[in-house]
Amino acid sequence: MKQEIVVQNLKCGGCAVTIRKGLSEIEGVENVQVEVESSTITLDAEVDKTTEIHEKLSKMGYPASDDPNSILKQAKSFVSCAVGRMTDDEKE
């Protein structure tokens, strides 16, 4: 089942790396693609994993566009972004 989610706090490629890695850890979620410019995530899930996906995104600091966005979630997104950048740099 293909899903498309628009998220908040998505700023750069570091965020995208963190989101791809985090969502790929969910069993049954595959082909995670992140479009930074539109803040859109597209993925395939074997079954309806919407709740689990939204919870994971929120915990990483990237709540869905229709979910509340607190200062704490914004701060978490900055940390997730930094971790994603460091992880991406290690590949190079």
N, C-alpha and C positions, 0 to 999 in steps of 0.2 A: 504494500500500500504506500503510494507516494504521498508525502506530506510537505507542505510549504509553511514556514513559520517566519513572521516578521518579528524581530527582537529589538530591544532597546540597548543602548550603551555600546554598540558594536562600532569600533573606531578604526581598526587597522588589521593588518595581516596577522599580528600577534594574537589578537582576539580570535581571528578565524582559526588559527592553529589550535588554540585552547578549546574552542567549540567543537571542531572536528574530532579532536582526541577524546573529549569528554563524552560526546554523544555516541561515538563509536564503541565506547565501553559498555553501552547498554546492549544486552543480548537481543538479537533480532533486528538491530538498527544497522543499516549499511548505506554506502554511497552518500555520505554526508558531504554536501557542498555548501560553501558559505560565500555569499556575494556581499562584500563589504559596502559597496556604494549604495545598495538598496536595503541593507540590513536584513537580508533574506537568507534563510537556511532551507535547503531542499534535501530530503532524505527519503530512503525507503525503509519501511518497517514491516516485518512479517505479519504482525497483528497490530491492533490499535494500541499504541504506546504513548498516546498524546499526553496523558497525565504524567507519566514517568519522564518524558522528554521535557515538558514544561518545568517540572520540579528540578531537574538537573540543570537546565538553563538558568533558572532563578538562583540556584545555589552558587553557580559560577559567576553571577552578576549580570546575566543577560536575560531578564524577564521578557516574555512575549509582549508584543505591543499593547495587548489588552489587559495585561497584568500590572499590579501596582509596582512602581519603581521608586524605591526608597534611597536615601543617601547611602545606607549600608550596601545596597545592591550596586550602586554606582561605584563605591569604593572597592567592592569585590571585583568589579569588572576591570578596574585599573590593575589590581594584583594579577588577575587572570591574563590580562594583556601582557604584562611584564613577563610572566612565566612563559606564555606562548612565544614571545619574542626570543627569550633565551633558548627555548627548545628548538625554535626554527634556526637560530644562529648555530646551534650545535650540529645541525645537519650539513652546514656548508663547509 
